[in-house]
């Protein structure tokens, strides 16, 4: 006799909605940016900690907003993957919406304080981040449903997060920070591509026109490969332009880690298997940042 499934606990549902595996996309660029600041000999640790909290607040806010908006638009009706809070039946959708606003609020309050302490022009950047985060799947025409989510992730969880961290800690924008921002953006985008590859059928059925549904499975797989290859081309460019020592080439030790989810994406269409691939790509991004940190600080 097969027993009934255990009821979901609210704490488990909330933790799943946070999508902890994706938080690497927030931690990694701040880690890399801080490593650059230390390398430049001008590290403001308090600003770095504030930047990390802002990045995490943005990430959690986007995750909750996506959870709520997908429920409202029916995109979760046949979805396979981690439990979604709004569609779980355990947590009220309105609570998920309020949690999203609260997470964005934390990011906004700290971001305003950081901007006023460093450069008031960062207020404009922060406002753009918040607006982009909410409109990703919210508002009357969410751009995440138009195949533009990858651009948002590359810009805000790659370039802005990395370059912004360096700027608040050093008051400078450097070529090294821009290049590493691109590397972080490529891998963060790869995480989103894997997510959308997993949901390609259910998103198409719900009318959610992600880039994966527009390109199709095969071309999305190629895009994933190109993004990962581009990320590992970044340390070569850094070395060739003499922005850092040869030790940054240690980042290539992360290739075996990143290659596993890419191979999985080419070999499987199982949503459950692709969930694991997504988590491994997040781990690969964190390893990428750690290897860069070790390399540049040696």
C-alpha positions as CSV (number, residue, x, y, z in Angstrom):
1,X,0.0,0.0,0.0
2,X,1.4,3.3,-1.0
3,X,1.0,6.0,1.6
4,X,-0.3,9.5,0.9
5,X,2.2,12.2,0.2
6,X,3.2,14.2,3.3
7,X,1.5,17.6,3.4
8,X,3.7,20.5,2.5
9,X,4.9,22.8,5.3
10,X,4.8,26.5,4.9
11,X,8.5,26.8,5.8
12,X,9.4,24.4,3.1
13,X,7.3,26.1,0.5
14,X,8.8,29.5,1.4
15,X,12.3,28.1,1.2
16,X,11.6,26.6,-2.2
17,X,10.2,29.9,-3.4
18,X,13.4,31.6,-2.4
19,X,15.1,29.3,-5.0
20,X,18.3,28.9,-3.0
21,X,20.2,27.4,-5.8
22,X,19.9,30.6,-7.8
23,X,21.3,32.8,-5.0
24,X,24.8,32.1,-6.4
25,X,23.9,34.5,-9.2
26,X,23.8,37.2,-6.5
27,X,26.8,36.1,-4.4
28,X,29.2,35.4,-7.2
29,X,29.4,38.9,-8.8
30,X,29.7,40.6,-5.5
31,X,32.5,38.2,-4.5
32,X,34.3,38.8,-7.8
33,X,33.8,42.6,-7.5
34,X,35.2,42.6,-4.0
35,X,38.2,40.6,-5.2
36,X,38.9,43.3,-7.8
37,X,38.6,46.0,-5.2
38,X,41.0,44.2,-2.9
39,X,43.4,43.8,-5.9
40,X,43.2,47.5,-6.5
41,X,44.1,48.1,-2.9
42,X,41.0,50.1,-2.0
43,X,38.5,47.9,-0.3
44,X,35.6,49.3,1.7
45,X,34.3,46.2,3.5
46,X,31.1,47.8,4.8
47,X,30.1,48.8,1.2
48,X,30.8,45.3,0.0
49,X,28.5,43.8,2.7
50,X,25.8,46.3,1.8
51,X,26.2,45.4,-1.9
52,X,25.8,41.7,-1.1
53,X,22.6,42.3,0.9
54,X,21.2,44.5,-2.0
55,X,22.0,41.8,-4.5
56,X,20.4,39.1,-2.4
57,X,17.3,41.3,-1.8
58,X,17.0,41.9,-5.5
59,X,17.4,38.2,-6.3
60,X,14.8,37.1,-3.7
61,X,12.4,39.8,-4.8
62,X,12.6,38.8,-8.4
63,X,12.1,35.1,-7.5
64,X,9.0,35.9,-5.4
65,X,7.6,38.2,-8.1
66,X,8.2,35.6,-10.7
67,X,6.4,33.0,-8.5
68,X,3.4,35.3,-8.0
69,X,3.1,36.5,-11.6
70,X,3.5,33.0,-13.1
71,X,0.6,31.8,-10.8
72,X,-1.6,34.7,-11.8
73,X,-1.0,34.1,-15.6
74,X,-1.4,30.3,-15.3
75,X,2.2,29.5,-16.2
76,X,2.5,27.1,-13.3
77,X,-0.5,24.9,-14.1
78,X,1.6,22.0,-15.5
79,X,5.0,23.0,-14.4
80,X,7.5,20.4,-13.2
81,X,10.2,21.5,-10.8
82,X,10.6,23.0,-7.2
83,X,7.4,23.9,-5.4
84,X,6.1,27.3,-6.2
85,X,4.6,29.2,-3.2
86,X,1.7,30.9,-4.9
87,X,0.4,27.7,-6.6
88,X,1.2,25.4,-3.7
89,X,-2.1,25.9,-1.9
90,X,-0.2,26.3,1.3
91,X,0.7,30.0,1.0
92,X,-1.7,32.7,-0.1
93,X,-0.6,34.3,-3.4
94,X,-1.1,37.7,-1.8
95,X,1.5,36.8,0.8
96,X,4.0,35.9,-2.0
97,X,3.4,39.3,-3.6
98,X,3.9,41.1,-0.2
99,X,7.1,39.1,0.3
100,X,8.4,40.2,-3.1
101,X,7.7,43.8,-2.2
102,X,9.4,43.4,1.2
103,X,12.6,41.9,-0.4
104,X,12.7,44.7,-3.0
105,X,12.1,47.2,-0.1
106,X,15.2,45.9,1.8
107,X,17.3,46.2,-1.4
108,X,15.9,49.7,-2.0
109,X,16.6,51.0,1.6
110,X,20.1,49.7,1.7
111,X,20.7,50.8,-1.9
112,X,19.6,54.3,-1.2
113,X,21.9,54.5,1.8
114,X,24.8,53.1,-0.2
115,X,24.1,55.5,-3.0
116,X,24.0,58.6,-0.8
117,X,27.3,57.5,0.9
118,X,29.1,56.8,-2.4
119,X,27.6,58.6,-5.4
120,X,24.0,59.9,-5.7
121,X,24.0,58.9,-9.4
122,X,23.7,55.3,-8.2
123,X,20.1,56.1,-7.2
124,X,19.3,56.1,-10.9
125,X,21.0,52.7,-11.4
126,X,19.1,51.4,-8.3
127,X,15.8,52.6,-9.6
128,X,16.4,50.9,-12.9
129,X,17.3,47.7,-11.1
130,X,14.1,47.7,-9.1
131,X,11.9,48.6,-12.1
132,X,13.5,45.9,-14.2
133,X,13.1,43.4,-11.4
134,X,9.4,44.0,-11.0
135,X,8.6,44.3,-14.7
136,X,10.4,41.0,-15.5
137,X,7.2,39.1,-15.0
138,X,5.0,41.8,-13.5
139,X,3.1,44.7,-15.1
140,X,0.8,44.7,-18.1
141,X,3.6,43.5,-20.6
142,X,6.3,41.6,-18.7
143,X,9.4,41.4,-20.8
144,X,10.3,38.0,-19.4
145,X,7.3,36.8,-21.3
146,X,8.6,38.4,-24.5
147,X,12.0,36.6,-24.7
148,X,14.0,39.4,-23.1
149,X,14.7,37.9,-19.7
150,X,18.2,36.9,-20.7
151,X,19.1,40.5,-21.5
152,X,17.9,41.6,-18.0
153,X,19.9,38.9,-16.3
154,X,23.1,39.6,-18.2
155,X,22.9,43.4,-17.5
156,X,21.7,43.4,-13.9
157,X,23.1,40.2,-12.4
158,X,26.3,40.4,-14.5
159,X,27.5,43.8,-15.4
160,X,25.7,46.0,-12.9
161,X,26.2,43.7,-9.9
162,X,30.0,43.2,-10.6
163,X,30.8,46.7,-11.8
164,X,28.6,48.2,-9.1
165,X,30.3,46.3,-6.4
166,X,33.7,47.5,-7.5
167,X,32.4,51.1,-7.8
168,X,30.9,51.3,-4.3
169,X,34.1,49.9,-2.9
170,X,36.6,51.9,-4.9
171,X,34.7,54.7,-6.6
172,X,36.1,53.6,-9.9
173,X,34.9,51.6,-13.0
174,X,37.8,49.6,-14.4
175,X,38.2,47.5,-17.6
176,X,38.8,44.4,-15.4
177,X,35.4,44.9,-13.6
178,X,33.6,45.2,-16.9
179,X,35.2,42.1,-18.3
180,X,34.4,40.1,-15.1
181,X,30.9,41.6,-15.2
182,X,30.5,40.0,-18.7
183,X,31.8,36.7,-17.4
184,X,29.3,36.7,-14.5
185,X,26.6,37.8,-16.9
186,X,27.2,34.9,-19.3
187,X,27.0,32.3,-16.5
188,X,24.0,33.9,-14.8
189,X,22.2,34.0,-18.2
190,X,23.1,30.3,-18.6
191,X,21.2,29.5,-15.4
192,X,18.1,31.3,-16.8
193,X,18.5,29.5,-20.1
194,X,18.6,26.1,-18.3
195,X,15.5,27.2,-16.3
196,X,13.6,28.1,-19.5
197,X,14.8,25.0,-21.3
198,X,13.3,22.9,-18.5
199,X,10.0,24.7,-18.8
200,X,9.9,25.0,-22.6
201,X,6.8,22.9,-23.2
202,X,4.8,24.2,-20.2
203,X,5.7,27.9,-21.0
204,X,4.7,27.5,-24.6
205,X,1.3,26.0,-23.5
206,X,0.8,28.9,-21.1
207,X,1.6,31.5,-23.7
208,X,4.9,32.5,-21.9
209,X,7.1,33.4,-24.8
210,X,10.6,33.0,-23.3
211,X,13.6,33.0,-25.5
212,X,13.7,29.2,-25.3
213,X,10.2,28.9,-26.7
214,X,11.1,31.2,-29.5
215,X,14.4,29.5,-30.4
216,X,13.3,25.9,-29.8
217,X,15.1,23.3,-27.8
218,X,18.1,22.7,-30.1
219,X,19.0,26.3,-30.7
220,X,18.6,27.0,-26.9
221,X,21.1,24.2,-26.2
222,X,23.5,25.9,-28.6
223,X,22.9,29.3,-26.9
224,X,23.8,27.6,-23.5
225,X,27.0,26.2,-24.9
226,X,28.0,29.6,-26.4
227,X,27.3,31.4,-23.1
228,X,29.5,29.0,-21.1
229,X,32.2,29.1,-23.7
230,X,32.1,33.0,-23.7
231,X,32.4,33.0,-19.9
232,X,35.6,30.9,-20.0
233,X,37.0,33.1,-22.8
234,X,36.9,36.1,-20.4
235,X,40.1,35.0,-18.3
236,X,42.0,34.6,-21.6
237,X,41.0,38.2,-22.6
238,X,42.0,39.4,-19.1
239,X,45.4,37.8,-19.4
240,X,46.0,38.9,-23.0
241,X,45.2,42.5,-22.2
242,X,47.5,42.3,-19.1
243,X,44.8,43.4,-16.7
244,X,45.8,40.7,-14.3
245,X,48.5,38.0,-13.8
246,X,48.5,34.6,-15.4
247,X,47.0,33.2,-12.2
248,X,43.5,34.3,-13.4
249,X,43.8,31.4,-15.8
250,X,43.1,29.2,-12.8
251,X,39.4,30.0,-13.6
252,X,39.7,27.3,-16.3
253,X,39.6,24.7,-13.5
254,X,35.9,25.5,-13.4
255,X,35.4,24.2,-16.9
256,X,34.7,20.5,-15.8
257,X,32.1,21.8,-13.4
258,X,30.3,23.9,-16.0
259,X,30.5,21.2,-18.7
260,X,28.4,18.8,-16.7
261,X,25.1,20.8,-16.9
262,X,25.8,21.6,-20.5
263,X,26.2,17.9,-21.4
264,X,23.0,17.2,-19.4
265,X,21.1,19.8,-21.4
266,X,22.2,18.2,-24.7
267,X,21.4,14.7,-23.5
268,X,18.1,15.0,-21.6
269,X,14.7,16.6,-21.9
270,X,13.6,15.5,-18.4
271,X,12.5,18.5,-16.4
272,X,13.7,16.8,-13.2
273,X,17.1,16.2,-14.7
274,X,17.3,19.8,-15.9
275,X,16.5,21.1,-12.4
276,X,19.7,19.3,-11.3
277,X,21.6,20.8,-14.2
278,X,20.4,24.3,-13.2
279,X,21.7,23.8,-9.7
280,X,25.1,22.6,-11.1
281,X,25.4,25.6,-13.3
282,X,24.8,27.9,-10.3
283,X,27.6,26.0,-8.5
284,X,29.8,26.5,-11.6
285,X,29.2,30.2,-11.4
286,X,30.2,30.3,-7.7
287,X,33.3,28.2,-8.5
288,X,34.1,30.6,-11.3
289,X,34.0,33.6,-8.9
290,X,36.0,31.7,-6.2
291,X,38.7,30.7,-8.7
292,X,38.9,34.2,-10.0
293,X,39.2,35.5,-6.4
294,X,42.0,33.1,-5.6
295,X,43.8,33.8,-8.9
296,X,43.7,37.6,-8.7
297,X,44.7,37.8,-5.0
298,X,47.7,35.4,-5.2
